[in-house]
């Protein structure tokens, strides 16, 4: 298969969705010769923050001199973004060759009633480890796709497990309470393997601590066992003070913006200490400063007003975005939001959090989503309802807030830019869906 045929092949496998169980991934890796056993691994789960923690850990390891593999999902613009060695995406031809090599095993499993066909993500996971092994990766940083316990990445035995902030999302798959979701994430905890846990709600933390005790896994809680403080947050990034048991007091800057990124920074730093990767203070600082996570409060244009892309797609992510907006854009004039959501998300709750931060909202829909797009008219109505309830923009304003609907997404961007220019806006933010961010990001990055 060539690359285009490979994308069609994976899209066909995607119809199988997410299946519980690790037997299909294990069978694919058996077929490939168990490539995941030829490298050290860091395994990262969490509702929000796991991608940021992953890129931070990867960047610091590269700054230290390791050859790294990074597996993340979903991608924004290209499937090859998911699989990187030393920061470089897997070439299209190589990805196609790896997927083609796995096709016989996929066919065999599909014909076995006891397993059924592997899913798209299971095949991608196997291909990722094949690529890492072939490229001599020393340490692989592996982000969970969904949940933890039955995620296809859970076939590995890492040297350290990491669980970032647990929040309400994917309740149809993971559970209807914070405790149930935390229990699924806790499925990545392995017997005797240390687990670093980011700041958590008490309900989630109790579940994670109980799971670690049952597994005999030492648990290090960031915020309790590892102190950190936000020094400053601005449009250049976040400065954080950390007291690390393995390194002592250190002040570092990350280009990722927001108080939540300070927590991710401390979580990543502690995981690196547990990994015993011989990271120096300078390595840590250089790596954290160089870490990039596209689509997470990403400033893609600064003049004449900033354009910010943020993939916040659940209430917890919306709170982090709202906090960052208020922190770095206080009282600086009108703000414009271009928003889209998937229809399986908590639209009303997200808009209750975001709408008060903006003076103009342009509602739209992404062209392609896993669960289908929310109706932009319903999105705009939710925004208007928030404003009508008295939760208008949090600053003095000259006129009433405005909500519009525009389709397709690129037309919504055009409208948002025009309005922001006319109003001399402090910023335009594009948020609510990683699918939306991925669809329009090339306007500024191509």
C-alpha positions in Angstrom: 0.0 0.0 0.0 1.1 3.6 -0.6 0.4 6.3 1.9 -3.0 7.3 0.6 -4.1 3.6 0.5 -2.8 3.2 4.0 -4.9 6.1 5.2 -8.0 4.5 3.6 -7.1 1.1 5.2 -6.8 2.7 8.7 -10.0 4.6 8.1 -11.8 1.3 7.3 -10.4 -0.2 10.5 -11.6 2.8 12.5 -15.2 1.6 12.0 -14.5 -1.0 14.6 -14.1 1.8 17.1 -12.6 1.1 20.6 -12.7 -2.5 21.8 -11.9 -3.7 25.3 -9.0 -6.1 25.7 -5.4 -6.2 24.8 -5.3 -9.6 23.0 -5.4 -8.1 19.5 -2.5 -5.6 20.2 -0.5 -8.4 21.8 -1.0 -10.6 18.8 0.1 -7.9 16.4 3.2 -7.3 18.5 3.9 -11.1 18.6 3.7 -11.0 14.8 6.1 -8.1 14.7 8.6 -9.7 17.1 7.8 -7.9 20.3 9.5 -4.6 19.3 8.3 -2.8 22.4 10.6 -4.9 24.6 13.7 -3.4 22.9 13.4 0.0 24.6 12.7 1.7 28.0 9.2 3.2 28.2 7.3 6.0 30.0 3.5 5.5 30.0 1.2 8.5 30.3 -2.6 8.5 31.0 -5.0 11.3 32.1 -8.0 13.2 30.9 -6.2 16.5 30.2 -2.5 17.3 30.2 -1.1 13.9 29.1 0.0 15.2 25.7 1.7 18.2 27.2 3.5 16.1 29.8 4.5 13.7 27.0 6.1 16.4 24.9 7.9 17.8 27.9 9.4 14.5 28.9 10.4 13.8 25.3 12.0 17.2 24.9 14.0 16.9 28.2 15.2 13.4 27.3 16.4 14.6 23.9 18.1 17.6 25.5 19.9 15.0 27.7 21.1 13.1 24.6 18.7 10.2 24.4 17.3 8.9 21.2 13.5 9.1 21.9 10.3 7.9 20.5 7.1 9.8 21.0 3.6 8.3 20.4 0.7 10.7 20.8 -2.9 11.0 19.6 -5.0 12.3 18.0 -3.1 14.2 15.2 -4.1 17.7 14.1 -3.1 17.7 10.4 -1.1 14.6 9.5 -1.4 11.1 10.7 2.4 10.9 10.8 2.4 13.5 13.7 1.5 10.6 16.0 4.8 8.7 15.6 8.1 10.7 16.1 11.7 9.7 16.6 13.9 12.5 18.0 11.1 14.9 17.2 10.9 13.9 13.6 7.6 12.5 12.2 7.7 9.1 10.6 8.0 9.4 6.8 4.8 8.6 5.0 6.4 5.8 3.0 7.8 4.2 6.1 4.4 4.3 7.8 2.7 2.8 4.8 5.3 0.0 4.7 4.8 -0.8 8.4 1.0 -0.9 8.1 1.3 -3.1 5.0 3.6 -5.5 6.9 1.0 -5.9 9.6 -1.9 -6.5 7.2 -1.5 -10.4 7.2 -1.8 -10.4 11.0 -4.8 -8.1 10.8 -6.5 -10.4 8.3 -5.8 -13.5 10.5 -7.3 -11.8 13.6 -10.3 -10.5 11.7 -11.1 -14.1 10.7 -10.9 -15.3 14.3 -14.2 -15.0 16.1 -12.5 -15.0 19.5 -10.7 -11.8 18.7 -12.2 -10.0 15.8 -10.5 -7.4 13.7 -8.0 -5.1 15.3 -8.9 -1.4 15.5 -7.2 1.4 13.8 -5.5 2.5 17.0 -4.3 -1.0 17.8 -2.6 -1.3 14.4 -1.1 2.2 14.8 0.3 1.2 18.2 2.0 -1.9 16.8 3.4 0.2 13.9 4.7 2.8 16.3 6.8 0.2 18.3 8.1 -1.3 15.1 9.3 2.1 13.9 10.9 2.9 17.3 12.7 -0.4 17.4 14.0 -0.1 13.8 15.3 3.4 14.6 17.2 2.4 17.7 15.0 4.3 20.2 16.3 4.2 23.7 13.3 5.6 25.6 9.8 5.7 24.3 7.3 8.2 25.7 3.8 6.6 25.1 0.6 8.5 25.5 -2.6 6.5 26.2 -5.2 6.8 23.5 -8.4 6.5 25.6 -8.7 5.5 29.3 -6.0 3.2 30.4 -6.9 -0.3 31.4 -7.9 -1.5 28.0 -6.0 0.9 25.9 -3.8 -0.8 23.3 -0.7 1.0 24.7 -1.2 -0.9 28.0 0.7 -3.9 26.6 4.0 -2.2 27.8 5.7 -2.5 31.1 7.1 1.0 31.7 9.8 2.1 34.0 7.5 4.9 35.3 3.7 5.4 34.8 2.3 9.0 34.8 -1.3 10.0 35.4 -2.1 13.7 34.7 -5.3 15.4 35.7 -8.4 13.2 35.7 -11.7 14.9 34.8 -15.1 14.1 33.3 -14.9 13.1 29.7 -15.7 10.1 27.5 -18.2 9.0 30.1 -19.8 6.6 27.5 -16.6 4.6 27.6 -15.0 5.2 31.0 -17.7 5.7 33.6 -20.1 8.3 34.9 -18.3 9.4 38.0 -14.8 10.8 38.6 -14.0 7.7 40.6 -15.0 5.3 37.8 -12.9 7.3 35.3 -9.9 7.4 37.6 -10.2 3.6 38.1 -9.9 3.1 34.3 -6.9 5.4 34.1 -5.4 3.5 37.1 -5.3 0.5 34.9 -1.9 1.5 33.6 -0.4 1.1 37.1 1.8 -2.0 37.0 3.1 -4.0 40.0 6.1 -2.4 41.5 6.4 0.3 38.9 6.4 3.8 40.3 3.6 6.1 39.3 3.7 9.9 39.3 0.3 11.5 39.7 -0.5 15.1 38.8 -2.8 17.3 41.0 -6.2 15.6 41.4 -9.7 16.0 42.8 -9.8 14.1 46.1 -12.2 11.5 44.7 -9.9 10.7 41.8 -6.8 10.7 44.1 -8.4 8.2 46.5 -9.0 5.8 43.7 -5.4 6.2 42.3 -3.9 5.7 45.7 -5.9 2.6 46.3 -4.9 1.1 43.0 -1.2 1.9 43.6 -1.4 0.2 47.0 -3.0 -2.9 45.5 -0.2 -3.1 42.9 2.6 -2.4 45.3 3.5 0.6 43.1 5.1 3.6 44.8 3.0 6.7 44.2 4.4 10.2 44.1 1.7 12.9 44.2 2.6 16.2 42.6 1.4 19.1 44.7 1.8 17.0 47.9 5.1 15.2 47.6 6.5 17.5 44.9 5.9 21.2 45.6 5.5 23.6 42.7 4.5 27.3 42.3 3.5 29.4 39.4 5.9 32.3 39.2 4.4 34.0 36.1 2.3 33.4 33.0 2.4 35.5 29.9 2.3 35.3 26.2 5.8 33.8 26.1 5.1 30.9 28.4 4.9 29.8 32.0 7.6 30.1 34.7 7.4 27.6 37.5 9.3 26.9 40.7 9.7 23.3 41.6 11.2 21.4 44.6 12.2 18.1 43.1 13.3 15.3 45.5 15.9 14.2 42.9 17.2 17.7 41.9 16.3 20.1 44.6 14.9 23.6 43.9 14.8 24.7 40.3 13.1 27.5 38.4 12.2 26.6 34.8 10.3 28.2 31.9 8.1 26.3 29.5 6.7 27.8 26.3 3.3 26.1 27.1 1.0 28.7 28.6 -1.3 28.4 31.7 -1.4 27.4 35.3 -2.3 23.9 34.3 1.0 23.7 32.3 2.9 24.4 35.5 1.3 21.3 37.0 2.2 19.3 33.9 5.7 20.7 34.1 6.2 19.5 37.6 4.6 16.1 36.8 6.9 15.6 33.8 10.0 16.7 35.9 9.2 14.2 38.7 8.7 11.4 36.1 12.1 12.1 34.7 13.6 11.8 38.2 11.9 8.5 38.8 13.2 7.3 35.4 16.7 8.0 36.6 17.7 9.3 33.2 20.7 11.3 34.5 19.0 14.6 33.6 21.0 17.7 34.7 19.4 21.0 35.8 20.5 22.5 32.5 19.0 19.6 30.5 15.7 20.0 32.4 15.6 23.7 31.7 16.5 23.4 28.0 14.1 20.6 27.4 11.1 22.3 29.1 11.9 25.5 27.3 11.9 23.8 23.9 8.7 21.6 24.4 6.0 22.4 21.9 2.4 21.0 21.9 0.5 22.4 18.8 -3.1 23.3 19.4 -2.7 23.9 23.1 -2.9 27.6 23.7 -0.8 27.9 20.6 -0.2 31.4 19.4 -0.1 31.1 15.6 -0.1 34.9 14.9 0.8 37.8 17.1 0.1 40.9 14.9 -2.1 42.9 14.6 -3.8 40.8 17.3 -2.9 37.4 18.6 -4.6 34.3 17.2 -4.7 31.4 19.6 -5.6 27.8 18.9 -6.7 25.6 21.8 -8.1 22.1 21.6 -10.0 22.4 24.9 -12.9 20.0 24.3 -14.3 19.3 27.8 -15.3 21.4 30.8 -12.0 20.8 32.6 -10.1 21.9 29.4 -12.4 24.9 29.1 -11.6 26.0 32.7 -7.9 25.8 31.9 -8.4 27.9 28.7 -10.6 30.5 30.5 -8.0 30.8 33.2 -5.2 31.3 30.7 -7.2 33.9 28.7 -7.9 35.9 31.8 -4.3 35.6 33.0 -2.5 36.7 29.8 -5.2 39.0 28.3 -6.6 41.0 31.2 -8.6 44.1 30.4 -7.0 44.5 26.9 -10.2 45.0 24.9 -12.7 42.8 23.1 -12.0 39.1 22.7 -13.4 36.9 19.9 -14.0 33.2 20.1 -14.5 30.9 17.2 -15.9 27.7 18.7 -17.0 24.2 17.6 -17.8 21.1 19.7 -18.4 17.5 19.1 -22.0 16.5 19.9 -21.0 14.1 22.6 -19.5 16.9 24.7 -21.0 19.0 27.5 -21.8 22.0 25.4 -23.8 24.0 27.9 -21.3 23.5 30.7 -18.4 24.4 28.4 -20.1 27.6 27.2 -20.9 28.6 30.8 -17.2 28.6 31.4 -16.0 30.1 28.1 -18.7 32.6 27.1 -18.1 35.1 30.0 -14.5 35.5 28.8 -15.5 36.7 25.3 -17.3 39.6 23.7 -18.0 37.9 20.4 -18.5 34.2 19.6 -18.7 32.7 16.1 -20.1 29.2 16.3 -19.3 26.7 13.6 -18.7 22.9 13.1 -15.6 20.9 12.2 -16.0 18.9 9.0 -14.8 15.6 10.5 -15.3 14.4 14.1 -15.3 11.0 15.8 -18.8 11.5 17.3 -20.2 14.0 14.8 -20.3 17.8 15.2 -22.7 19.7 17.5 -25.2 21.9 15.8 -23.6 25.4 15.6 -27.0 27.0 16.1 -27.4 25.1 19.4 -23.8 26.2 20.3 -24.7 29.9 19.6 -27.9 29.5 21.6 -26.0 28.1 24.6 -23.7 31.2 24.4 -26.7 33.6 24.3 -28.3 31.8 27.2 -25.2 32.3 29.3 -25.0 36.0 28.5 -28.8 36.4 29.1 -28.4 34.9 32.6 -26.2 37.8 33.5 -22.9 36.0 33.0 -21.6 38.4 30.3 -18.0 39.3 29.5 -16.1 39.9 32.7 -14.8 43.4 31.8 -16.3 46.8 31.0 -17.6 46.8 27.5 -19.1 49.4 25.1 -21.8 47.2 23.6 -23.7 44.0 24.2 -21.9 40.7 23.4 -22.6 39.2 20.0 -23.0 35.6 18.8 -23.0 34.5 15.2 -23.1 31.2 13.2 -20.9 30.6 10.2 -20.2 27.6 8.1 -18.0 26.0 7.1 -15.2 26.4 9.6 -13.0 28.4 7.4 -15.8 30.9 6.8 -16.1 31.2 10.6 -12.4 31.9 10.8 -12.7 34.6 8.1 -15.7 36.2 10.0 -13.9 36.0 13.3 -10.7 37.7 11.9 -12.8 40.4 10.3 -14.7 41.1 13.5 -11.5 41.1 15.5 -9.9 43.5 13.2 -12.8 45.8 13.1 -13.1 45.9 16.9 -9.3 46.1 17.5 -9.6 42.9 19.5 -7.2 41.8 22.2 -7.2 38.3 20.6 -9.1 35.8 18.6 -9.3 32.3 20.1 -10.2 29.1 18.2 -11.4 26.4 20.6 -13.8 23.7 21.6 -12.5 20.8 19.4 -9.2 19.4 18.4 -10.9 18.6 15.1 -11.6 22.3 14.5 -8.1 23.3 15.4 -6.6 20.6 13.1 -8.9 21.7 10.2 -8.0 25.4 10.3 -4.4 25.4 11.6 -2.8 25.3 8.2 -4.2 28.8 7.5 -1.3 30.1 9.7 1.2 27.3 9.6 1.4 26.0 6.0 
